[in-house]
Amino acid sequence: MQKIKKAALVYAGSRKLDGVIIGHTHWPEVFTDINGIVYANAGDWIENCSYLVVNDEIKLEYFK
């Protein structure tokens, strides 16, 4: 697991949050860990052209 992802999940757990959203690490993904904490990484606009859509759910999309 990437250091940034692990640190974000540990932080979210320590604050009793449901999840954390970050970006610009160039690995776009939406992931739920074993504790049920959601990690959402928006990725970037240069290599992946990715973004997150957040409403009742979190969805990763790619600009075409």
PDB file of N, CA, C, O and CB in Angstrom:
ATOM      1  N   MET A   1       0.855  -1.185   0.000  1.00  0.00           N
ATOM      2  CA  MET A   1       0.000   0.000   0.000  1.00  0.00           C
ATOM      3  C   MET A   1       0.892   1.237   0.000  1.00  0.00           C
ATOM      4  O   MET A   1       1.883   1.306   0.728  1.00  0.00           O
ATOM      5  CB  MET A   1      -0.968   0.004   1.233  1.00  0.00           C
ATOM      6  N   GLN A   2       0.531   2.195  -0.814  1.00  0.00           N
ATOM      7  CA  GLN A   2       1.290   3.449  -0.878  1.00  0.00           C
ATOM      8  C   GLN A   2       1.296   4.141   0.485  1.00  0.00           C
ATOM      9  O   GLN A   2       0.338   4.048   1.253  1.00  0.00           O
ATOM     10  CB  GLN A   2       0.696   4.389  -1.953  1.00  0.00           C
ATOM     11  N   LYS A   3       2.397   4.834   0.763  1.00  0.00           N
ATOM     12  CA  LYS A   3       2.516   5.558   2.038  1.00  0.00           C
ATOM     13  C   LYS A   3       1.414   6.599   2.190  1.00  0.00           C
ATOM     14  O   LYS A   3       0.872   6.775   3.281  1.00  0.00           O
ATOM     15  CB  LYS A   3       3.889   6.234   2.144  1.00  0.00           C
ATOM     16  N   ILE A   4       1.082   7.287   1.109  1.00  0.00           N
ATOM     17  CA  ILE A   4       0.056   8.338   1.184  1.00  0.00           C
ATOM     18  C   ILE A   4      -1.307   7.738   1.488  1.00  0.00           C
ATOM     19  O   ILE A   4      -2.042   8.258   2.327  1.00  0.00           O
ATOM     20  CB  ILE A   4      -0.001   9.138  -0.131  1.00  0.00           C
ATOM     21  N   LYS A   5      -1.650   6.644   0.809  1.00  0.00           N
ATOM     22  CA  LYS A   5      -2.939   5.991   1.047  1.00  0.00           C
ATOM     23  C   LYS A   5      -3.021   5.506   2.494  1.00  0.00           C
ATOM     24  O   LYS A   5      -4.024   5.738   3.169  1.00  0.00           O
ATOM     25  CB  LYS A   5      -3.144   4.807   0.068  1.00  0.00           C
ATOM     26  N   LYS A   6      -1.976   4.838   2.970  1.00  0.00           N
ATOM     27  CA  LYS A   6      -1.970   4.326   4.338  1.00  0.00           C
ATOM     28  C   LYS A   6      -2.113   5.454   5.347  1.00  0.00           C
ATOM     29  O   LYS A   6      -2.900   5.353   6.288  1.00  0.00           O
ATOM     30  CB  LYS A   6      -0.687   3.543   4.607  1.00  0.00           C
ATOM     31  N   ALA A   7      -1.348   6.536   5.154  1.00  0.00           N
ATOM     32  CA  ALA A   7      -1.421   7.680   6.075  1.00  0.00           C
ATOM     33  C   ALA A   7      -2.815   8.303   6.066  1.00  0.00           C
ATOM     34  O   ALA A   7      -3.331   8.674   7.120  1.00  0.00           O
ATOM     35  CB  ALA A   7      -0.367   8.742   5.700  1.00  0.00           C
ATOM     36  N   ALA A   8      -3.425   8.421   4.896  1.00  0.00           N
ATOM     37  CA  ALA A   8      -4.762   9.007   4.795  1.00  0.00           C
ATOM     38  C   ALA A   8      -5.794   8.142   5.508  1.00  0.00           C
ATOM     39  O   ALA A   8      -6.670   8.662   6.199  1.00  0.00           O
ATOM     40  CB  ALA A   8      -5.155   9.193   3.326  1.00  0.00           C
ATOM     41  N   LEU A   9      -5.694   6.817   5.341  1.00  0.00           N
ATOM     42  CA  LEU A   9      -6.638   5.910   6.000  1.00  0.00           C
ATOM     43  C   LEU A   9      -6.446   5.911   7.515  1.00  0.00           C
ATOM     44  O   LEU A   9      -7.426   5.886   8.260  1.00  0.00           O
ATOM     45  CB  LEU A   9      -6.476   4.488   5.455  1.00  0.00           C
ATOM     46  N   VAL A  10      -5.214   5.939   7.970  1.00  0.00           N
ATOM     47  CA  VAL A  10      -4.940   6.000   9.416  1.00  0.00           C
ATOM     48  C   VAL A  10      -5.498   7.300   9.995  1.00  0.00           C
ATOM     49  O   VAL A  10      -6.118   7.294  11.058  1.00  0.00           O
ATOM     50  CB  VAL A  10      -3.409   5.895   9.697  1.00  0.00           C
ATOM     51  N   TYR A  11      -5.274   8.416   9.290  1.00  0.00           N
ATOM     52  CA  TYR A  11      -5.787   9.702   9.755  1.00  0.00           C
ATOM     53  C   TYR A  11      -7.321   9.681   9.831  1.00  0.00           C
ATOM     54  O   TYR A  11      -7.906  10.087  10.835  1.00  0.00           O
ATOM     55  CB  TYR A  11      -5.312  10.837   8.821  1.00  0.00           C
ATOM     56  N   ALA A  12      -7.959   9.202   8.760  1.00  0.00           N
ATOM     57  CA  ALA A  12      -9.429   9.156   8.743  1.00  0.00           C
ATOM     58  C   ALA A  12      -9.948   8.290   9.885  1.00  0.00           C
ATOM     59  O   ALA A  12     -10.934   8.644  10.531  1.00  0.00           O
ATOM     60  CB  ALA A  12      -9.945   8.615   7.387  1.00  0.00           C
ATOM     61  N   GLY A  13      -9.295   7.160  10.138  1.00  0.00           N
ATOM     62  CA  GLY A  13      -9.712   6.291  11.242  1.00  0.00           C
ATOM     63  C   GLY A  13      -9.529   6.941  12.594  1.00  0.00           C
ATOM     64  O   GLY A  13     -10.365   6.780  13.483  1.00  0.00           O
ATOM     65  N   SER A  14      -8.440   7.675  12.758  1.00  0.00           N
ATOM     66  CA  SER A  14      -8.179   8.323  14.047  1.00  0.00           C
ATOM     67  C   SER A  14      -9.178   9.437  14.343  1.00  0.00           C
ATOM     68  O   SER A  14      -9.428   9.770  15.501  1.00  0.00           O
ATOM     69  CB  SER A  14      -6.764   8.884  14.072  1.00  0.00           C
ATOM     70  N   ARG A  15      -9.741  10.006  13.289  1.00  0.00           N
ATOM     71  CA  ARG A  15     -10.737  11.081  13.458  1.00  0.00           C
ATOM     72  C   ARG A  15     -12.165  10.554  13.370  1.00  0.00           C
ATOM     73  O   ARG A  15     -13.124  11.326  13.415  1.00  0.00           O
ATOM     74  CB  ARG A  15     -10.528  12.167  12.401  1.00  0.00           C
ATOM     75  N   LYS A  16     -12.303   9.218  13.241  1.00  0.00           N
ATOM     76  CA  LYS A  16     -13.608   8.559  13.130  1.00  0.00           C
ATOM     77  C   LYS A  16     -14.409   9.074  11.927  1.00  0.00           C
ATOM     78  O   LYS A  16     -15.618   9.286  12.011  1.00  0.00           O
ATOM     79  CB  LYS A  16     -14.411   8.771  14.417  1.00  0.00           C
ATOM     80  N   LEU A  17     -13.706   9.267  10.814  1.00  0.00           N
ATOM     81  CA  LEU A  17     -14.338   9.722   9.577  1.00  0.00           C
ATOM     82  C   LEU A  17     -14.772   8.518   8.740  1.00  0.00           C
ATOM     83  O   LEU A  17     -14.241   7.419   8.898  1.00  0.00           O
ATOM     84  CB  LEU A  17     -13.374  10.626   8.768  1.00  0.00           C
ATOM     85  N   ASP A  18     -15.735   8.735   7.854  1.00  0.00           N
ATOM     86  CA  ASP A  18     -16.182   7.671   6.952  1.00  0.00           C
ATOM     87  C   ASP A  18     -15.210   7.467   5.796  1.00  0.00           C
ATOM     88  O   ASP A  18     -15.156   6.392   5.199  1.00  0.00           O
ATOM     89  CB  ASP A  18     -17.570   7.987   6.410  1.00  0.00           C
ATOM     90  N   GLY A  19     -14.438   8.520   5.486  1.00  0.00           N
ATOM     91  CA  GLY A  19     -13.511   8.404   4.368  1.00  0.00           C
ATOM     92  C   GLY A  19     -12.683   9.651   4.196  1.00  0.00           C
ATOM     93  O   GLY A  19     -12.791  10.613   4.957  1.00  0.00           O
ATOM     94  N   VAL A  20     -11.844   9.608   3.163  1.00  0.00           N
ATOM     95  CA  VAL A  20     -10.953  10.716   2.861  1.00  0.00           C
ATOM     96  C   VAL A  20     -10.834  10.833   1.339  1.00  0.00           C
ATOM     97  O   VAL A  20     -10.793   9.824   0.634  1.00  0.00           O
ATOM     98  CB  VAL A  20      -9.549  10.512   3.528  1.00  0.00           C
ATOM     99  N   ILE A  21     -10.780  12.070   0.840  1.00  0.00           N
ATOM    100  CA  ILE A  21     -10.620  12.328  -0.585  1.00  0.00           C
ATOM    101  C   ILE A  21      -9.335  13.112  -0.785  1.00  0.00           C
ATOM    102  O   ILE A  21      -9.130  14.150  -0.155  1.00  0.00           O
ATOM    103  CB  ILE A  21     -11.845  13.100  -1.168  1.00  0.00           C
ATOM    104  N   ILE A  22      -8.469  12.615  -1.663  1.00  0.00           N
ATOM    105  CA  ILE A  22      -7.228  13.317  -1.987  1.00  0.00           C
ATOM    106  C   ILE A  22      -7.036  13.314  -3.505  1.00  0.00           C
ATOM    107  O   ILE A  22      -7.837  12.736  -4.238  1.00  0.00           O
ATOM    108  CB  ILE A  22      -6.007  12.657  -1.270  1.00  0.00           C
ATOM    109  N   GLY A  23      -5.981  13.956  -3.962  1.00  0.00           N
ATOM    110  CA  GLY A  23      -5.695  13.972  -5.394  1.00  0.00           C
ATOM    111  C   GLY A  23      -4.238  14.256  -5.668  1.00  0.00           C
ATOM    112  O   GLY A  23      -3.444  14.471  -4.753  1.00  0.00           O
ATOM    113  N   HIS A  24      -3.907  14.254  -6.921  1.00  0.00           N
ATOM    114  CA  HIS A  24      -2.572  14.597  -7.418  1.00  0.00           C
ATOM    115  C   HIS A  24      -1.476  13.606  -7.060  1.00  0.00           C
ATOM    116  O   HIS A  24      -0.303  13.979  -7.053  1.00  0.00           O
ATOM    117  CB  HIS A  24      -2.191  15.923  -6.904  1.00  0.00           C
ATOM    118  N   THR A  25      -1.814  12.358  -6.763  1.00  0.00           N
ATOM    119  CA  THR A  25      -0.762  11.368  -6.569  1.00  0.00           C
ATOM    120  C   THR A  25      -0.631  10.470  -7.796  1.00  0.00           C
ATOM    121  O   THR A  25       0.167   9.534  -7.803  1.00  0.00           O
ATOM    122  CB  THR A  25      -1.045  10.524  -5.321  1.00  0.00           C
ATOM    123  N   HIS A  26      -1.412  10.757  -8.826  1.00  0.00           N
ATOM    124  CA  HIS A  26      -1.349  10.072 -10.124  1.00  0.00           C
ATOM    125  C   HIS A  26      -1.791   8.620 -10.099  1.00  0.00           C
ATOM    126  O   HIS A  26      -1.523   7.889 -11.053  1.00  0.00           O
ATOM    127  CB  HIS A  26       0.034  10.133 -10.645  1.00  0.00           C
ATOM    128  N   TRP A  27      -2.465   8.174  -9.036  1.00  0.00           N
ATOM    129  CA  TRP A  27      -3.045   6.839  -8.979  1.00  0.00           C
ATOM    130  C   TRP A  27      -4.524   6.967  -8.634  1.00  0.00           C
ATOM    131  O   TRP A  27      -4.904   6.799  -7.476  1.00  0.00           O
ATOM    132  CB  TRP A  27      -2.303   5.943  -7.940  1.00  0.00           C
ATOM    133  N   PRO A  28      -5.365   7.264  -9.629  1.00  0.00           N
ATOM    134  CA  PRO A  28      -6.785   7.435  -9.344  1.00  0.00           C
ATOM    135  C   PRO A  28      -7.423   6.117  -8.906  1.00  0.00           C
ATOM    136  O   PRO A  28      -7.237   5.081  -9.544  1.00  0.00           O
ATOM    137  CB  PRO A  28      -7.509   7.989 -10.574  1.00  0.00           C
ATOM    138  N   GLU A  29      -8.169   6.173  -7.818  1.00  0.00           N
ATOM    139  CA  GLU A  29      -8.877   4.978  -7.363  1.00  0.00           C
ATOM    140  C   GLU A  29      -9.867   5.334  -6.268  1.00  0.00           C
ATOM    141  O   GLU A  29      -9.731   6.350  -5.587  1.00  0.00           O
ATOM    142  CB  GLU A  29      -7.888   3.916  -6.861  1.00  0.00           C
ATOM    143  N   VAL A  30     -10.864   4.474  -6.115  1.00  0.00           N
ATOM    144  CA  VAL A  30     -11.777   4.523  -4.979  1.00  0.00           C
ATOM    145  C   VAL A  30     -11.671   3.154  -4.329  1.00  0.00           C
ATOM    146  O   VAL A  30     -11.843   2.128  -4.987  1.00  0.00           O
ATOM    147  CB  VAL A  30     -13.277   4.875  -5.410  1.00  0.00           C
ATOM    148  N   PHE A  31     -11.386   3.145  -3.030  1.00  0.00           N
ATOM    149  CA  PHE A  31     -11.043   1.926  -2.316  1.00  0.00           C
ATOM    150  C   PHE A  31     -11.674   1.982  -0.930  1.00  0.00           C
ATOM    151  O   PHE A  31     -11.655   3.030  -0.286  1.00  0.00           O
ATOM    152  CB  PHE A  31      -9.500   1.742  -2.224  1.00  0.00           C
ATOM    153  N   THR A  32     -12.230   0.870  -0.466  1.00  0.00           N
ATOM    154  CA  THR A  32     -12.737   0.774   0.904  1.00  0.00           C
ATOM    155  C   THR A  32     -11.872  -0.223   1.662  1.00  0.00           C
ATOM    156  O   THR A  32     -11.721  -1.369   1.239  1.00  0.00           O
ATOM    157  CB  THR A  32     -14.246   0.345   0.930  1.00  0.00           C
ATOM    158  N   ASP A  33     -11.304   0.217   2.786  1.00  0.00           N
ATOM    159  CA  ASP A  33     -10.404  -0.668   3.538  1.00  0.00           C
ATOM    160  C   ASP A  33     -11.199  -1.631   4.418  1.00  0.00           C
ATOM    161  O   ASP A  33     -12.429  -1.598   4.427  1.00  0.00           O
ATOM    162  CB  ASP A  33      -9.431   0.162   4.404  1.00  0.00           C
ATOM    163  N   ILE A  34     -10.500  -2.482   5.152  1.00  0.00           N
ATOM    164  CA  ILE A  34     -11.164  -3.509   5.956  1.00  0.00           C
ATOM    165  C   ILE A  34     -11.986  -2.934   7.108  1.00  0.00           C
ATOM    166  O   ILE A  34     -12.845  -3.620   7.662  1.00  0.00           O
ATOM    167  CB  ILE A  34     -10.137  -4.464   6.505  1.00  0.00           C
ATOM    168  N   ASN A  35     -11.725  -1.681   7.466  1.00  0.00           N
ATOM    169  CA  ASN A  35     -12.499  -1.009   8.523  1.00  0.00           C
ATOM    170  C   ASN A  35     -13.692  -0.244   7.967  1.00  0.00           C
ATOM    171  O   ASN A  35     -14.418   0.402   8.721  1.00  0.00           O
ATOM    172  CB  ASN A  35     -11.605  -0.054   9.301  1.00  0.00           C
ATOM    173  N   GLY A  36     -13.903  -0.311   6.642  1.00  0.00           N
ATOM    174  CA  GLY A  36     -15.025   0.373   6.012  1.00  0.00           C
ATOM    175  C   GLY A  36     -14.761   1.826   5.686  1.00  0.00           C
ATOM    176  O   GLY A  36     -15.693   2.546   5.328  1.00  0.00           O
ATOM    177  N   ILE A  37     -13.523   2.286   5.798  1.00  0.00           N
ATOM    178  CA  ILE A  37     -13.169   3.670   5.495  1.00  0.00           C
ATOM    179  C   ILE A  37     -12.897   3.793   3.993  1.00  0.00           C
ATOM    180  O   ILE A  37     -12.125   3.022   3.423  1.00  0.00           O
ATOM    181  CB  ILE A  37     -11.925   4.129   6.328  1.00  0.00           C
ATOM    182  N   VAL A  38     -13.540   4.767   3.372  1.00  0.00           N
ATOM    183  CA  VAL A  38     -13.375   4.980   1.932  1.00  0.00           C
ATOM    184  C   VAL A  38     -12.189   5.895   1.669  1.00  0.00           C
ATOM    185  O   VAL A  38     -12.067   6.963   2.269  1.00  0.00           O
ATOM    186  CB  VAL A  38     -14.658   5.578   1.315  1.00  0.00           C
ATOM    187  N   TYR A  39     -11.319   5.464   0.769  1.00  0.00           N
ATOM    188  CA  TYR A  39     -10.189   6.254   0.290  1.00  0.00           C
ATOM    189  C   TYR A  39     -10.488   6.573  -1.163  1.00  0.00           C
ATOM    190  O   TYR A  39     -10.625   5.664  -1.982  1.00  0.00           O
ATOM    191  CB  TYR A  39      -8.807   5.490   0.455  1.00  0.00           C
ATOM    192  N   ALA A  40     -10.591   7.853  -1.493  1.00  0.00           N
ATOM    193  CA  ALA A  40     -10.860   8.269  -2.869  1.00  0.00           C
ATOM    194  C   ALA A  40      -9.751   9.208  -3.321  1.00  0.00           C
ATOM    195  O   ALA A  40      -9.502  10.241  -2.700  1.00  0.00           O
ATOM    196  CB  ALA A  40     -12.256   8.958  -2.991  1.00  0.00           C
ATOM    197  N   ASN A  41      -9.094   8.836  -4.404  1.00  0.00           N
ATOM    198  CA  ASN A  41      -8.022   9.644  -4.969  1.00  0.00           C
ATOM    199  C   ASN A  41      -8.465  10.107  -6.347  1.00  0.00           C
ATOM    200  O   ASN A  41      -8.735   9.287  -7.225  1.00  0.00           O
ATOM    201  CB  ASN A  41      -6.677   8.845  -5.041  1.00  0.00           C
ATOM    202  N   ALA A  42      -8.539  11.408  -6.537  1.00  0.00           N
ATOM    203  CA  ALA A  42      -9.010  11.967  -7.808  1.00  0.00           C
ATOM    204  C   ALA A  42      -8.014  11.788  -8.948  1.00  0.00           C
ATOM    205  O   ALA A  42      -8.366  11.973 -10.113  1.00  0.00           O
ATOM    206  CB  ALA A  42      -9.313  13.431  -7.637  1.00  0.00           C
ATOM    207  N   GLY A  43      -6.783  11.432  -8.624  1.00  0.00           N
ATOM    208  CA  GLY A  43      -5.790  11.266  -9.686  1.00  0.00           C
ATOM    209  C   GLY A  43      -5.253  12.611 -10.150  1.00  0.00           C
ATOM    210  O   GLY A  43      -4.871  13.452  -9.336  1.00  0.00           O
ATOM    211  N   ASP A  44      -5.227  12.806 -11.462  1.00  0.00           N
ATOM    212  CA  ASP A  44      -4.655  14.037 -12.007  1.00  0.00           C
ATOM    213  C   ASP A  44      -5.264  14.346 -13.366  1.00  0.00           C
ATOM    214  O   ASP A  44      -5.931  13.505 -13.968  1.00  0.00           O
ATOM    215  CB  ASP A  44      -3.125  13.922 -12.122  1.00  0.00           C
ATOM    216  N   TRP A  45      -5.026  15.561 -13.839  1.00  0.00           N
ATOM    217  CA  TRP A  45      -5.542  16.005 -15.138  1.00  0.00           C
ATOM    218  C   TRP A  45      -4.515  15.851 -16.250  1.00  0.00           C
ATOM    219  O   TRP A  45      -4.852  16.077 -17.412  1.00  0.00           O
ATOM    220  CB  TRP A  45      -5.986  17.451 -15.056  1.00  0.00           C
ATOM    221  N   ILE A  46      -3.287  15.481 -15.946  1.00  0.00           N
ATOM    222  CA  ILE A  46      -2.235  15.398 -16.965  1.00  0.00           C
ATOM    223  C   ILE A  46      -2.127  13.994 -17.553  1.00  0.00           C
ATOM    224  O   ILE A  46      -2.307  13.815 -18.758  1.00  0.00           O
ATOM    225  CB  ILE A  46      -0.891  15.813 -16.370  1.00  0.00           C
ATOM    226  N   GLU A  47      -1.839  13.004 -16.725  1.00  0.00           N
ATOM    227  CA  GLU A  47      -1.633  11.640 -17.210  1.00  0.00           C
ATOM    228  C   GLU A  47      -2.932  10.853 -17.357  1.00  0.00           C
ATOM    229  O   GLU A  47      -3.093  10.112 -18.327  1.00  0.00           O
ATOM    230  CB  GLU A  47      -0.708  10.906 -16.278  1.00  0.00           C
ATOM    231  N   ASN A  48      -3.857  11.000 -16.418  1.00  0.00           N
ATOM    232  CA  ASN A  48      -5.058  10.166 -16.402  1.00  0.00           C
ATOM    233  C   ASN A  48      -6.337  10.889 -16.791  1.00  0.00           C
ATOM    234  O   ASN A  48      -7.322  10.251 -17.163  1.00  0.00           O
ATOM    235  CB  ASN A  48      -5.232   9.585 -15.054  1.00  0.00           C
ATOM    236  N   CYS A  49      -6.333  12.209 -16.710  1.00  0.00           N
ATOM    237  CA  CYS A  49      -7.558  12.999 -16.970  1.00  0.00           C
ATOM    238  C   CYS A  49      -8.728  12.457 -16.150  1.00  0.00           C
ATOM    239  O   CYS A  49      -9.825  12.256 -16.670  1.00  0.00           O
ATOM    240  CB  CYS A  49      -7.916  12.978 -18.486  1.00  0.00           C
ATOM    241  N   SER A  50      -8.477  12.227 -14.863  1.00  0.00           N
ATOM    242  CA  SER A  50      -9.472  11.610 -13.988  1.00  0.00           C
ATOM    243  C   SER A  50     -10.037  12.620 -12.994  1.00  0.00           C
ATOM    244  O   SER A  50      -9.408  13.627 -12.672  1.00  0.00           O
ATOM    245  CB  SER A  50      -8.860  10.426 -13.239  1.00  0.00           C
ATOM    246  N   TYR A  51     -11.240  12.318 -12.522  1.00  0.00           N
ATOM    247  CA  TYR A  51     -11.890  13.167 -11.530  1.00  0.00           C
ATOM    248  C   TYR A  51     -12.892  12.336 -10.745  1.00  0.00           C
ATOM    249  O   TYR A  51     -13.266  11.243 -11.170  1.00  0.00           O
ATOM    250  CB  TYR A  51     -12.586  14.380 -12.201  1.00  0.00           C
ATOM    251  N   LEU A  52     -13.326  12.848  -9.604  1.00  0.00           N
ATOM    252  CA  LEU A  52     -14.307  12.176  -8.767  1.00  0.00           C
ATOM    253  C   LEU A  52     -15.647  12.882  -8.870  1.00  0.00           C
ATOM    254  O   LEU A  52     -15.710  14.110  -8.942  1.00  0.00           O
ATOM    255  CB  LEU A  52     -13.835  12.124  -7.306  1.00  0.00           C
ATOM    256  N   VAL A  53     -16.708  12.106  -8.875  1.00  0.00           N
ATOM    257  CA  VAL A  53     -18.067  12.625  -8.783  1.00  0.00           C
ATOM    258  C   VAL A  53     -18.587  12.174  -7.425  1.00  0.00           C
ATOM    259  O   VAL A  53     -18.632  10.978  -7.137  1.00  0.00           O
ATOM    260  CB  VAL A  53     -18.992  12.116  -9.979  1.00  0.00           C
ATOM    261  N   VAL A  54     -18.979  13.129  -6.597  1.00  0.00           N
ATOM    262  CA  VAL A  54     -19.423  12.809  -5.250  1.00  0.00           C
ATOM    263  C   VAL A  54     -20.863  13.269  -5.080  1.00  0.00           C
ATOM    264  O   VAL A  54     -21.166  14.456  -5.195  1.00  0.00           O
ATOM    265  CB  VAL A  54     -18.504  13.465  -4.189  1.00  0.00           C
ATOM    266  N   ASN A  55     -21.740  12.320  -4.808  1.00  0.00           N
ATOM    267  CA  ASN A  55     -23.124  12.603  -4.429  1.00  0.00           C
ATOM    268  C   ASN A  55     -23.496  11.550  -3.380  1.00  0.00           C
ATOM    269  O   ASN A  55     -22.852  11.504  -2.331  1.00  0.00           O
ATOM    270  CB  ASN A  55     -24.116  12.570  -5.691  1.00  0.00           C
ATOM    271  N   ASP A  56     -24.484  10.718  -3.610  1.00  0.00           N
ATOM    272  CA  ASP A  56     -24.788   9.652  -2.653  1.00  0.00           C
ATOM    273  C   ASP A  56     -23.713   8.575  -2.649  1.00  0.00           C
ATOM    274  O   ASP A  56     -23.616   7.795  -1.701  1.00  0.00           O
ATOM    275  CB  ASP A  56     -26.140   9.029  -2.971  1.00  0.00           C
ATOM    276  N   GLU A  57     -22.914   8.529  -3.693  1.00  0.00           N
ATOM    277  CA  GLU A  57     -21.795   7.606  -3.799  1.00  0.00           C
ATOM    278  C   GLU A  57     -20.588   8.352  -4.357  1.00  0.00           C
ATOM    279  O   GLU A  57     -20.715   9.490  -4.809  1.00  0.00           O
ATOM    280  CB  GLU A  57     -22.159   6.389  -4.693  1.00  0.00           C
ATOM    281  N   ILE A  58     -19.443   7.730  -4.329  1.00  0.00           N
ATOM    282  CA  ILE A  58     -18.235   8.338  -4.899  1.00  0.00           C
ATOM    283  C   ILE A  58     -17.875   7.527  -6.133  1.00  0.00           C
ATOM    284  O   ILE A  58     -17.695   6.312  -6.056  1.00  0.00           O
ATOM    285  CB  ILE A  58     -17.036   8.373  -3.857  1.00  0.00           C
ATOM    286  N   LYS A  59     -17.771   8.204  -7.271  1.00  0.00           N
ATOM    287  CA  LYS A  59     -17.493   7.513  -8.529  1.00  0.00           C
ATOM    288  C   LYS A  59     -16.300   8.153  -9.207  1.00  0.00           C
ATOM    289  O   LYS A  59     -16.203   9.378  -9.286  1.00  0.00           O
ATOM    290  CB  LYS A  59     -18.723   7.540  -9.461  1.00  0.00           C
ATOM    291  N   LEU A  60     -15.391   7.324  -9.696  1.00  0.00           N
ATOM    292  CA  LEU A  60     -14.208   7.783 -10.426  1.00  0.00           C
ATOM    293  C   LEU A  60     -14.553   7.795 -11.909  1.00  0.00           C
ATOM    294  O   LEU A  60     -15.054   6.805 -12.443  1.00  0.00           O
ATOM    295  CB  LEU A  60     -12.959   6.868 -10.139  1.00  0.00           C
ATOM    296  N   GLU A  61     -14.283   8.920 -12.575  1.00  0.00           N
ATOM    297  CA  GLU A  61     -14.547   9.033 -14.008  1.00  0.00           C
ATOM    298  C   GLU A  61     -13.317   9.590 -14.709  1.00  0.00           C
ATOM    299  O   GLU A  61     -12.443  10.193 -14.086  1.00  0.00           O
ATOM    300  CB  GLU A  61     -15.783   9.931 -14.277  1.00  0.00           C
ATOM    301  N   TYR A  62     -13.271   9.377 -15.997  1.00  0.00           N
ATOM    302  CA  TYR A  62     -12.153   9.839 -16.825  1.00  0.00           C
ATOM    303  C   TYR A  62     -12.669  10.754 -17.919  1.00  0.00           C
ATOM    304  O   TYR A  62     -13.621  10.413 -18.621  1.00  0.00           O
ATOM    305  CB  TYR A  62     -11.386   8.645 -17.440  1.00  0.00           C
ATOM    306  N   PHE A  63     -12.048  11.913 -18.067  1.00  0.00           N
ATOM    307  CA  PHE A  63     -12.402  12.871 -19.098  1.00  0.00           C
ATOM    308  C   PHE A  63     -12.001  12.288 -20.443  1.00  0.00           C
ATOM    309  O   PHE A  63     -10.892  11.776 -20.597  1.00  0.00           O
ATOM    310  CB  PHE A  63     -11.720  14.248 -18.854  1.00  0.00           C
ATOM    311  N   LYS A  64     -12.890  12.365 -21.405  1.00  0.00           N
ATOM    312  CA  LYS A  64     -12.601  11.793 -22.727  1.00  0.00           C
ATOM    313  C   LYS A  64     -12.408  12.877 -23.753  1.00  0.00           C
ATOM    314  O   LYS A  64     -12.157  12.584 -24.922  1.00  0.00           O
ATOM    315  CB  LYS A  64     -13.719  10.857 -23.170  1.00  0.00           C
TER     316      LYS A  64
END
